[in-house]
Amino acid sequence: MSGEQSSMPPLVCVRSFLTRFEAEYAKSLLEAHEIPAIVMADDGGGLAPAMPILARGGARVLVRQQDVDRADKILRHGDD
């Protein structure tokens, strides 16, 4: 099992959001640009969206280390 884990690339938080919805939107935007991404949020798997999650790190969008710069540019452009 450890062999499988070592082949996985490290993931880096490229942006945090107040809600899972915002993070999922950012993930979709990145995936549309062929950047794989995942969302990590401590909101009960989406079952408790009204719970304040910012205090626990918000809803984070994670990408591979090699995609960080490109992902950041894409998400910044979306903020304009």
SULKA-V689122 format. One record per backbone hydrogen bond with DSSP energy under -0.5 kcal/mol. NH is the residue of the N-H (numbers start at 0). CO is the residue of the C=O. If there is no record, write none. Layout:
# SULKA-V689122
nh = (NH | NH)
co = (CO | CO)
This chain:
# SULKA-V689122
nh = (4 | 5 | 6 | 6 | 7 | 11 | 13 | 13 | 14 | 16 | 22 | 23 | 24 | 25 | 26 | 27 | 28 | 29 | 30 | 31 | 32 | 32 | 33 | 34 | 35 | 37 | 39 | 42 | 46 | 47 | 48 | 50 | 52 | 55 | 56 | 57 | 58 | 59 | 59 | 60 | 61 | 61 | 62 | 63 | 64 | 66 | 67 | 70 | 71 | 72 | 73 | 74 | 75 | 76 | 77 | 78 | 78 | 79 | 79)
co = (0 | 1 | 2 | 3 | 4 | 62 | 11 | 60 | 60 | 58 | 18 | 19 | 20 | 21 | 22 | 23 | 24 | 25 | 26 | 27 | 28 | 29 | 30 | 29 | 33 | 61 | 59 | 40 | 43 | 42 | 45 | 47 | 50 | 52 | 53 | 52 | 16 | 39 | 57 | 14 | 37 | 59 | 11 | 35 | 9 | 63 | 64 | 66 | 67 | 68 | 69 | 70 | 71 | 72 | 73 | 74 | 75 | 75 | 76)
